[in-house]
Amino acid sequence: MNKVIFPVIIAILFAGLANAAECRKVIITSDPEYPPISWRDPENPKKIIGVAIELSEMAFMEMGIAFESKYVGPWERALRNAEYGEVDMIAGIYLNEKRKRYLDYIFPSCMKDPSVIFVMKGQTFRFEKWEDLIGLTGGIRIGDSYGEAFDKFEKEKLTIERVKSFNILFQKLHHGRNRYFVYGLYPGLAYAEELGVRDKLEYLSKPIADENIYMAFSKKSMCKTYQEIFGKKLEKYIENRIPEILTEKYIKIWKKQAESGLKKQHDLKKAAN
């Protein structure tokens, strides 16, 4: 009997080691337009940086696992890459049933993210419940989710135009094509600052949703064998309030980069004149 069991145990152990061995480097990506959670680094356009990215990097560094935080394209493409196993991890993502089909979420969530309704300055309206949006044309970025309940309500009841970027959302609002758009509060304000339109926008005080932000491995990734230990690292960071510390850090980084970008734009216009 022992002669049969022993080889089986050895085979199982080696299978587990083989899976881990095949994960030579964790490829991390995220939303390239969602500061301070994540965004494409203008100083190194092949990289994604932000709160969720650094949290992931900290964990893998402590675990002694090689990693690369990589820009792979717009948010919709990043999600598709995770679905097909072309990246290993999405750092900073909402949870919904569709995504659970191709992602293994890590619990607990790493932070909260209020999502709000942005409107043109002076064009606020009464908003106390989702039904107040019925009859108005709104904008949402392609690939964005605001929780299972709102996503379902939006598809069934609301008139929504989906576009590729925050800039297009603003342009449609500015030209009167849409009455409002939905975006995360902090990244929305950050992008408004970068585009120089913060004084043209305001947001309604009641959030559309206050969603949790998670880390998630692709179900097709060999690196998902590290999911449990990664989750334990994340718990420790949350307990020590690391996400809050990193949020302050990356708001400052984003603001500095945005100011630098605006200065370059100003200098180019001045040179052209």
C-alpha positions in Angstrom: 0.0 0.0 0.0 2.8 2.4 1.0 4.5 1.7 -2.3 1.5 3.0 -4.1 0.7 6.1 -1.9 4.3 7.4 -1.7 4.7 8.0 -5.5 1.3 9.6 -5.6 2.2 12.1 -2.9 5.5 12.9 -4.6 3.7 13.5 -7.9 1.3 15.9 -6.3 4.1 17.8 -4.6 6.0 18.1 -7.8 2.9 19.2 -9.7 2.5 22.1 -7.2 6.2 23.1 -7.5 6.0 22.9 -11.3 3.1 25.4 -11.3 4.9 27.8 -9.1 8.1 27.3 -11.1 6.3 28.3 -14.3 5.5 31.6 -12.7 8.8 33.2 -13.4 7.5 36.7 -13.2 4.2 38.2 -12.3 2.9 40.6 -14.9 0.7 43.3 -13.2 -1.5 45.7 -15.0 -4.4 48.0 -14.2 -6.5 50.9 -15.4 -4.3 53.4 -17.1 -6.7 56.3 -16.4 -7.6 56.0 -12.7 -5.2 58.1 -10.5 -4.3 57.8 -7.7 -5.2 54.1 -7.8 -3.4 53.5 -11.1 -2.4 55.3 -14.2 0.1 55.2 -17.1 3.3 56.8 -16.0 4.1 59.8 -18.4 7.7 59.6 -17.4 7.9 55.9 -18.3 4.9 55.1 -20.6 5.5 51.4 -20.6 4.7 51.3 -16.9 1.6 51.6 -14.7 2.0 53.3 -11.3 -0.3 54.1 -8.4 -1.6 53.0 -5.0 -2.8 49.5 -6.1 0.3 48.9 -8.1 2.7 49.7 -5.2 0.7 47.6 -2.8 1.1 44.6 -5.2 4.8 45.3 -5.8 5.4 45.5 -2.0 3.8 42.1 -1.5 5.7 40.4 -4.3 9.0 42.0 -3.2 8.5 40.6 0.3 7.6 37.2 -1.2 10.8 37.2 -3.3 8.9 36.9 -6.5 9.9 38.8 -9.7 7.2 41.2 -11.1 6.7 43.8 -13.8 4.0 46.5 -13.7 3.1 47.0 -17.3 0.9 49.2 -19.5 -0.9 47.0 -21.9 -3.4 49.5 -23.4 -6.8 51.0 -22.5 -8.8 49.6 -19.5 -11.0 47.4 -21.7 -7.9 45.8 -23.3 -6.3 45.3 -19.8 -9.4 43.3 -18.7 -9.3 41.3 -21.9 -5.7 40.5 -21.4 -6.5 39.2 -17.9 -9.3 37.1 -19.3 -7.0 35.5 -21.8 -4.2 35.0 -19.4 -1.9 37.4 -21.1 -1.3 39.2 -17.8 -1.3 37.6 -14.3 -2.8 40.3 -12.1 -5.2 43.2 -12.2 -4.2 45.6 -9.3 -7.2 47.8 -8.4 -10.5 46.5 -9.7 -14.2 46.4 -8.7 -15.9 43.1 -8.2 -18.8 41.9 -10.4 -20.1 38.6 -11.6 -18.9 38.9 -15.2 -15.3 39.5 -14.0 -15.5 36.7 -11.5 -15.7 34.3 -14.5 -12.1 35.0 -15.4 -10.6 36.5 -12.3 -9.8 35.1 -8.9 -10.4 37.9 -6.4 -8.2 38.4 -3.4 -9.9 39.2 -0.1 -10.2 41.5 1.7 -10.5 44.5 -0.5 -7.7 47.0 -0.2 -9.7 50.3 -0.2 -13.0 52.1 -0.8 -13.6 54.2 -3.9 -16.6 56.5 -4.1 -18.0 57.1 -7.6 -19.9 60.2 -8.3 -21.9 62.1 -11.0 -20.0 64.9 -12.7 -21.8 67.8 -14.3 -20.9 71.1 -15.9 -20.4 74.0 -13.4 -23.8 75.5 -12.4 -25.8 72.6 -14.0 -26.4 70.4 -10.9 -29.7 68.6 -10.5 -31.5 66.8 -7.7 -30.1 63.3 -7.2 -31.2 61.2 -4.3 -31.7 57.8 -6.0 -30.7 56.1 -9.2 -34.2 56.6 -10.6 -33.5 60.4 -10.8 -31.2 59.7 -13.7 -34.0 58.2 -15.9 -34.6 60.4 -18.9 -31.1 62.0 -18.8 -28.3 61.0 -21.2 -25.2 60.1 -19.3 -21.7 58.9 -20.0 -19.6 56.0 -18.7 -16.2 54.9 -19.8 -15.9 51.6 -21.7 -15.0 48.8 -19.3 -16.1 50.6 -16.2 -18.3 48.9 -13.6 -20.0 50.5 -10.6 -21.2 47.4 -8.8 -23.5 44.6 -9.8 -26.7 46.4 -8.8 -26.0 49.7 -10.6 -24.6 48.0 -13.7 -27.9 46.1 -13.9 -30.0 49.2 -13.3 -28.0 51.2 -15.8 -28.5 48.6 -18.6 -32.2 48.3 -18.0 -33.3 51.9 -17.2 -30.7 54.5 -18.2 -29.6 56.1 -21.4 -25.8 55.8 -21.4 -23.1 56.5 -24.0 -19.9 54.5 -23.4 -16.7 56.1 -24.5 -12.9 55.4 -24.3 -11.6 58.1 -22.0 -12.2 60.8 -19.3 -11.4 63.4 -21.9 -14.1 62.2 -24.2 -16.6 62.1 -21.3 -15.8 65.7 -20.6 -16.0 66.8 -24.2 -19.5 65.3 -24.6 -20.6 67.0 -21.4 -19.0 70.3 -22.4 -20.8 70.3 -25.8 -24.2 69.4 -24.4 -24.3 65.9 -25.8 -24.6 64.4 -22.3 -26.1 65.8 -19.1 -23.7 64.0 -16.8 -21.1 61.3 -16.6 -20.1 58.8 -13.9 -16.5 58.5 -12.7 -14.5 57.7 -9.5 -14.3 60.9 -7.4 -10.5 61.0 -6.9 -9.4 60.1 -10.4 -12.1 62.3 -11.8 -10.8 65.3 -9.9 -7.3 64.4 -10.8 -8.0 64.2 -14.5 -10.0 67.5 -14.4 -6.9 69.2 -12.9 -4.6 67.7 -15.6 -6.9 68.8 -18.4 -7.3 72.3 -16.9 -11.1 72.0 -16.6 -11.5 71.6 -12.8 -13.2 75.0 -12.7 -15.7 73.9 -15.3 -16.8 70.8 -13.5 -18.6 70.0 -10.3 -19.9 66.7 -8.8 -23.1 65.8 -7.0 -22.6 65.2 -3.3 -24.4 61.8 -3.2 -22.2 59.0 -4.6 -23.6 56.6 -7.3 -21.7 53.9 -5.4 -19.0 53.4 -2.8 -17.3 50.3 -4.1 -14.5 48.2 -2.8 -11.3 48.0 -4.8 -9.7 44.5 -5.0 -6.6 42.8 -6.4 -7.3 39.8 -8.7 -5.3 37.1 -10.4 -6.2 35.8 -13.9 -7.7 32.3 -13.6 -5.4 31.4 -16.5 -2.3 32.6 -14.7 0.3 30.1 -13.3 1.0 32.7 -10.6 -2.3 32.4 -8.9 -0.7 29.7 -6.7 0.6 32.7 -4.7 -3.0 34.0 -4.0 -3.3 32.9 -0.4 0.1 34.3 0.8 -0.5 37.5 -1.2 -3.8 37.9 0.6 -2.1 37.6 4.0 0.4 40.3 3.0 -2.5 42.5 2.0 -4.3 42.0 5.3 -1.1 43.2 7.1 -0.9 46.3 4.9 -4.5 47.2 5.5 -4.1 46.7 9.3 -1.1 49.2 9.2 -3.1 51.7 7.0 -0.6 51.4 4.1 -3.3 52.1 1.5 -4.1 55.5 3.1 -0.4 56.4 3.3 0.1 55.5 -0.4 -3.1 57.4 -1.5 -1.5 60.6 -0.1 1.8 59.8 -1.7 0.3 59.2 -5.2 -2.0 62.2 -5.1 1.1 64.3 -4.7 2.9 62.4 -7.5 -0.1 62.8 -9.8 -0.4 66.5 -9.0 3.3 67.1 -9.7 3.1 65.2 -13.0 -0.1 67.1 -14.0 1.5 70.4 -13.2 4.6 69.5 -15.3 2.3 68.4 -18.2 0.4 71.7 -18.1 3.6 73.7 -18.0 4.9 71.8 -21.1 1.6 72.5 -22.9 1.9 76.2 -22.0 5.5 76.4 -23.1 4.6 74.7 -26.5 1.8 77.2 -27.1 4.1 80.1 -26.1 6.8 78.8 -28.5 4.2 78.5 -31.3 3.2 82.1 -30.9 
